């Protein structure tokens, strides 16, 4: 039994989410191989070979895979999948875009967002916005899996010495989509998905301009800035700030929720945080049910005061 993890990378760096997926693959058992699919991905392959627990790195290097479009990459994974019992990827934007297409081409059911490995064919996953856990049993010939990153401790990025093998890029379905461009939000703050501290705002912020209060606090704390779906839908901040079931699922060391009521959809994305601090003027807001520390106060008074006390 061997497991194939699809690497998510940028430049020559393997994203942390891939290290979480490797951890899940190790729990399943058997050899763990990593697929690096892209253009000029030699540096990424070398970084992948150093990951603890990885036995082999498979590299498909072709200009058609430069932007890792799911339509182009999925057929390559399908060609490789016949040699593996499990194919895994992180349950982030990358994995959620790619793996359903892989499962469809293989004609198998995908097992989404696993939070624990019970056995090689049995997996735990959250349902009902994380309010219940289901254990699903798979009888598929190939288990196509996305991994909830916050549920598996990332393996070490150094310490391995895997062999690197070039594989045929294959024909693929490269004409189904084309890359037009990317509009990236540039920030010196930590990335939301991996930040140790996150300061998030909700509808209670009132406007996008008021998020400057949170940005000032976040900069002093070395934190990322997040938001509830209500704040994103209201146009206060871009959707890549969104934390929740339909946004990013995170588990920082400290999560500060400001003006967030605590809808189930939002709690599903942050309730695994180690320490949760909530600031809300409504003392009956659901967020206080999961908060370790709660402050019933007007955020427009509390946040500037907190900002002033942070070195």
ABEGO torsion letter per residue (X at the ends): XBBBBBBBBBEABBBAAAAAAAAAAAAAEEBBBBBBBEBGAAAAAAAAAABBGBABBBBBBBAAAAAGBAAAAAAAAAAAAAABABBBBBBBAAAAAAAAAAAAAAGBBBBBGBABBABAABBBBBBGGGABBBBBBBABABBBBBBBAAABBBBBABGBBBBBBBBBAEAEBAAABBBAEBBBBBBABBBAAABABBBBBBAAAGBAAAAAAAAAAAAAAGBBBBBBAAAAAAGABBAAABBEAABBBBBBABBBBBGBAGBAAAAAAAAABABBBBBBABAABAAAAABABBBBBBAAAAAAAAAAABX
